Amino acid sequence: MTSILIVDDDRQIRELLKDYLDGFGMQIRTAEDGDSMKQALSESRFDLIILDLMLPGEDGINLCRNLRTHSNIPILMLTARGEAMDKVVGLEVGADDYMVKPFEPRELVARINTILRRAGNMHDTSSIDANTISFSGWQLNNTMRQLTSPDKLVIALSNAEFRLLRVFIDHANRVLTRDFLLDQARGRNMELFDRSIDLLVSRLRQKIGDDPRTPQMIKTIRGEGYIFDARIS
């Protein structure tokens, strides 16, 4: 059974979402702020978190950013604010998708299913079958979806970051357009906006320590897209 944690300070929204998602056979737990979210995570395992942006105390952006330092659990960010910059920030800190209130509950279920399907099938959709892939001193574990640096530090990746890195690995040393990367790393049935793939690339460069001013692995090809310049083993 799919287990979901809903984090929202609006009691009515928490109860409405819980009742609705219960009808789809999902196991739901709710939390009203960051402290209760952390308590829930310490007690149970969840397949996905629905996280409100505007929370009392620590907000959703900080909670998402901190969670991404040690976990790749899928995060669907939910907020009443729909400005483009809010979406940019939400995805930049590691959210897998973003929805604006008010929303159609059936769309929420569709988004949840899409995120979970990607999370469940990530290591099965690649042309490279090895459990661990090495490139330029880094190691990527496909099962755990974790990246290990040359200094043996474990780096947590969001689902979108993992998918993007796998696309680069599967098509190393080839110029990839932004449209191709969007199709492969995020999927067309997710909400997209200008700069979304550039944000993912920026996040991934940060994770692998690739200086954006003079990148050595993920290189920008002006007017075309990106190329992953690394030896894969």
C-alpha positions in Angstrom: 0.0 0.0 0.0 1.3 3.4 -0.9 2.2 5.5 2.2 2.0 9.3 1.9 2.8 12.0 4.4 0.8 15.2 4.0 2.4 18.3 5.6 0.1 21.3 5.6 -0.8 23.8 8.4 -4.5 24.0 7.1 -6.4 21.4 9.0 -9.3 21.4 6.5 -6.9 20.8 3.6 -5.2 18.0 5.5 -8.5 16.3 6.2 -9.9 16.7 2.7 -6.7 15.3 1.1 -6.6 12.4 3.6 -10.2 11.5 2.9 -9.8 11.8 -0.9 -6.5 9.8 -1.1 -7.9 7.2 1.3 -10.4 6.4 -1.4 -7.6 5.4 -3.7 -6.3 2.9 -1.2 -3.4 5.0 0.0 -2.2 5.0 3.6 -2.2 8.7 4.8 -0.5 10.4 7.7 -0.7 14.1 8.3 1.5 16.7 9.9 0.9 20.4 10.5 4.5 21.7 10.6 8.1 20.8 10.2 8.5 19.4 13.7 5.6 17.0 13.3 6.9 16.1 9.8 10.3 15.1 11.3 8.6 13.1 14.0 6.5 11.2 11.5 9.6 10.5 9.3 11.4 9.2 12.4 8.6 6.7 13.1 7.5 5.5 9.7 8.6 5.0 6.1 6.7 6.9 3.4 6.7 6.6 -0.4 6.0 10.3 -1.0 5.6 13.6 0.9 3.1 16.3 -0.1 4.7 19.4 1.4 3.1 22.8 1.7 5.4 25.7 0.9 4.0 28.1 3.5 4.3 26.6 7.0 4.6 28.1 10.5 8.2 28.0 11.8 10.4 26.3 9.2 8.9 26.7 5.8 8.6 24.1 3.1 11.6 25.3 1.1 14.0 24.8 4.1 12.4 21.4 5.0 12.8 20.2 1.4 16.4 21.5 1.2 17.3 19.8 4.4 15.6 16.6 3.6 17.5 16.4 0.3 20.8 16.3 2.1 20.1 12.7 3.3 17.0 11.4 1.6 15.7 11.0 -2.0 12.1 10.4 -1.0 9.8 11.9 -3.6 8.4 15.4 -2.7 5.4 17.0 -4.3 5.3 20.7 -3.2 1.9 22.2 -2.7 1.2 25.9 -2.2 -1.2 28.7 -2.8 1.6 30.8 -4.4 1.9 30.3 -8.1 4.6 32.8 -9.1 7.2 31.4 -11.5 10.0 32.1 -9.0 8.3 30.0 -6.3 8.3 27.1 -8.7 11.9 27.7 -9.6 13.0 27.7 -6.0 10.9 24.7 -5.1 12.4 22.6 -7.9 15.8 24.0 -7.3 16.0 22.7 -3.7 14.9 19.2 -4.8 11.1 19.0 -5.1 10.0 16.5 -7.8 6.9 18.3 -8.8 4.9 21.4 -7.9 1.1 22.1 -7.7 -0.7 25.4 -7.0 -3.8 25.6 -4.8 -6.6 25.4 -5.6 -6.2 22.2 -7.7 -8.2 19.4 -9.1 -7.9 16.4 -6.8 -7.8 14.0 -9.7 -4.8 15.8 -11.1 -3.1 15.4 -7.7 -3.6 11.7 -7.8 -2.3 11.6 -11.4 0.8 13.5 -10.3 1.3 11.2 -7.3 1.1 8.1 -9.5 3.5 9.6 -12.1 6.1 10.4 -9.5 5.8 7.0 -7.8 6.0 5.2 -11.1 9.2 7.0 -12.0 10.7 6.4 -8.5 9.8 2.7 -8.8 11.1 2.2 -12.3 14.2 4.4 -12.4 16.8 1.6 -12.3 14.8 -0.4 -14.9 14.6 2.2 -17.7 18.2 2.5 -18.6 20.3 0.8 -21.3 23.1 0.2 -18.7 22.4 -2.7 -16.4 25.2 -2.5 -13.9 24.2 -1.8 -10.3 27.1 0.6 -9.9 28.4 2.9 -12.6 31.6 4.8 -12.4 32.6 8.1 -14.1 35.5 10.4 -13.5 36.1 9.0 -10.0 32.4 9.1 -9.1 30.2 6.1 -8.5 26.4 6.0 -9.0 24.4 3.2 -7.2 21.3 2.5 -9.3 19.5 0.6 -6.6 20.0 3.1 -3.8 20.0 6.1 -6.3 23.0 7.4 -4.4 26.1 9.1 -5.7 29.5 8.6 -4.1 32.2 11.2 -4.6 35.9 10.4 -5.3 36.4 11.3 -1.6 33.8 8.6 -0.6 31.2 11.1 0.4 27.6 9.9 -0.2 25.5 12.5 -2.1 21.7 12.2 -2.0 19.9 12.8 -5.3 16.4 13.8 -6.0 14.4 11.6 -8.4 14.7 14.2 -11.1 18.5 14.6 -10.5 19.0 10.8 -10.7 17.0 10.5 -13.9 18.9 13.4 -15.5 22.3 11.9 -14.5 21.2 8.5 -15.9 20.2 10.2 -19.2 23.6 11.8 -19.4 25.4 8.5 -18.6 23.3 6.6 -21.1 24.2 9.2 -23.8 27.7 10.2 -22.8 29.7 12.3 -25.2 26.7 13.1 -27.3 25.0 16.5 -27.6 21.5 16.4 -26.0 18.9 19.0 -26.7 16.9 20.5 -23.9 13.7 19.0 -25.3 15.2 15.6 -25.2 16.5 16.0 -21.7 13.1 17.3 -20.5 11.4 14.2 -22.1 13.8 11.8 -20.5 14.4 13.4 -17.1 11.0 14.9 -16.2 8.4 13.7 -18.6 5.9 15.7 -20.7 2.9 15.0 -18.4 4.6 17.1 -15.6 4.2 20.8 -15.5 7.2 22.4 -17.3 8.3 26.0 -17.6 11.2 27.9 -19.0 14.6 27.1 -17.5 13.4 23.9 -15.8 16.1 21.7 -17.4 18.7 24.4 -16.8 17.8 24.3 -13.1 18.2 20.6 -13.0 21.5 20.8 -14.7 22.6 23.5 -12.3 21.6 21.3 -9.3 23.4 18.3 -10.7 26.5 20.3 -11.4 26.5 21.4 -7.8 26.1 17.8 -6.6 29.1 16.6 -8.7 31.2 19.7 -8.0 31.3 20.8 -11.7 32.1 24.5 -11.8 29.3 26.2 -13.8 31.8 28.8 -15.1 34.2 26.1 -16.5 32.4 22.8 -16.4 34.4 19.7 -17.0 31.7 17.1 -17.2 28.3 18.7 -18.1 29.3 21.1 -20.8 26.9 23.6 -22.4 26.8 23.6 -26.2 25.5 27.1 -27.1 22.3 27.0 -29.1 22.1 23.2 -28.9 22.0 21.8 -25.4 24.4 19.9 -23.2 27.0 17.2 -23.5 28.2 14.8 -20.7 32.0 14.6 -21.2 33.0 11.6 -19.1 34.4 8.1 -19.4 31.8 5.6 -18.2 32.9 2.3 -16.6 
